[in-house]
Amino acid sequence: MTRPVYINGIGSVSAQKTFDNASFLEDITHHSDTVLNVISPDYKTHIPPAAARRMAKGIKMSMVSTKIALQEADLEENKIDAIIVGTGLGCIGDSEKFVMDIIDNNEQYLTPTRFIQSSHNTVAGQIALGMGCKGYNFTYVHSAISFESAILDAKMQLENKEADYILVGGVDELVNHHIDTHRLIGHIKQEPVETMAVLKSGTKGAIFSEGAHFFVLSSEKSPSCHVELVAVKTFNNLSKNQVSGKAQTFLEENNLTSDSIDLVILGYNGDIEFDDYYDELANGLFSNTAQVYYKHLCGEFDTASGFAFWLGNKIIRHQDIPEVLRLNSVEISEPKTILIYNQYRGENHSFTLLRKC
């Protein structure tokens, strides 16, 4: 019999005040811009200041998110058997700075720190060093399904009894060159948009952002656990008219129908060229199901679906759907089964199924 996968601890650093696990979107931060930075927690309460000064932003966000997740799971750091991270860009800030140093210094007198911290697997490595974890350490760089790839790996390891406790997460940071490049090619909105009205913008591109979301997964259910990870499935390419069929097949593979889903979380980002992928589900298969969206709160980035994963956990734990998330007026008093669907610019589609346990 396949072992269940429980989500025992969750941690989030995002463009909202999600680093406080005691609350759930009670204090919404409104933005009016084309790019959103995270609301930084007090890093010195989680990381020694001397160490924090040498860390890239993505590493600091991840360290805090990790500590919050472990604290909620009431788990000692030495209990973690594996660390799996998904990231679209890795520590791109240090990569940028290292290349600029090469140019500015004519390839002379370079310090190795930025080079060491510039690789994609720096985050997973730094977390492992911090907690003394010598186990499986892996980083997935799969664009907009990087987080789902990490979750899927962790799920299979737990099901196959290869580990008992796994720390898994997704992280991406913003840097100026990345912003400038994506603005130039039209992936970022040209004009500032009030984030709460992003779906009414009627323009191309998204509001870019950053964030870190980490979770403690285990086949053992802790007292803090309310949610089970049921299934994850990804697709590289789907046409718009394939989305509903793939969603239906995904549910059938897990002995469910569309009527079994209490809530669907959709990754609308206000890009008029690609939001109609979500319309396929919102106006079709799940037209009578409660629907929410989230990228008006956290922005768009390669691992933004980590925020949706955090959101699904919080909704099930609190048995409440904040009004700021709602897409339609369908009411559900006790959300127990949640489907998350995400895609980016018509590629890298993912379905994730969460259930109350």
C-alpha positions, 0 to 999 in steps of 0.5 A: 500500500502506498504511504500517504504524504502529509504536509506537517509544516509550511513557511512563506516569504512573499509580497504579503506578510505571510512570514507570520503563520499565526495569521492568514491574509488578515493584513493585505498589502496593496501594490501599484507597480509592474514589479513587486519585492517581498515584504522582508521579515526581520532576518536577524531574528532567524539568521546571525547578522554576520552570516546574513550580510554574506547571503544573497536575498534568495538564500535569506528568504529561503532560510527564514521560510525553512525555519518557519516550516520546521518550527510549525512542524515541531521538528528538529533540524537533524531529523530532515533526511533530504532537501529538495528545492525548485527554482527558475533562476537560482541566485541570479543576483550573484551570477549577475554581480560575478559577471559584472566583476569580470568585466569591470576588473578586466578578469583580474583580482576576482573574489570567489564568494559571488561565484560560489553563491551564483549556482542554482543549487546554492540555496539547497546547499546553504540550507543543508550546511546550516542544519548539518544535513548530509542527506539527499540534496537536489535542485530542480530548474524546470522553469514554471514547474520547478516547484512541482518537480521538487514536490513530485520527487519528495512525494515519490521518495516518501511513498517508496520509504526512502526518507521519513522527513523531507524539506521541499521548497521553491524560491526565486529572487528579482534582479534588475537585469532580469527585470529589464530583459523581461520588460523589453520582451513584453513579459512584464506589464509596461504600465503600473497596475493596481494589483487588486485590479490586475485581471481588469488591466486588459494588457499583455504581460504580468506583474513580476515578483519573487518569494520563497515557500518551504514545506516539511513533508512526511509519511508520518502525520504530526499534530500540526498537520491538516493537509495531505498531498494527494497527487501532482502532475505536470505537462510541458505543452497543452493547447487551450482545448486540452486543459479541461480533458487533462484536468478530468483525466488527472481527477479520474486517476485519483478516483475523483470527479469535478464534483469532488473538488471543493475549491480550485486555485487558478494562476490568473496573472492578468496577461490577456494573451494567456489567462484564457487557459484558466478560463477553460476550467473556470467557465467549463469543468469547474463553473459550479465550483468555488474559485480563487486566484492568488497572483494579484497578491504574490506576483508572477515568478517561476515558483509562484505556484509555491504560494498557491501550495501555501494558500491551499494549506492555509485555506484547509487549516483555517477552513476559510476563504478570504474575500480578497482571493475569490473569483466567483460567488460560489460558497463552500463552508468546509473546503476539504479537497483543493485542486491547484492549476498553474501555467506560464505563457501557455507552457509548463502546466501543473495540477496539484491535489490537496486534501484535508486529513 
